[in-house]
Amino acid sequence: MAFKDVLSLCGRIGLIVAAFAFVAGIIAGPLLERIWSSPLTVTQNNDNPLPVPPKVPADPQTGKPG
């Protein structure tokens, strides 16, 4: 084979490999992004807080009159 033919063959093989790598990158990109990225969590701030329960005295005699 002449040098020109070998160079042409290597060029074709290089283009085929580059095309496969390009298509594989397009396909694998979104899949790998889901695997590697951490899930984003969003919390909602409630305007109405939960009601506070009434405080119970520690000593039951404290609340009774005399």
Secondary structure, 3 states (H helix, E strand, C coil): CCHHHHHHHHHHHHHHHHHHHHHHHHHHHHHHHHHHCCCCCCCCCCCCCCCCCCCCCCCCCCCCCC
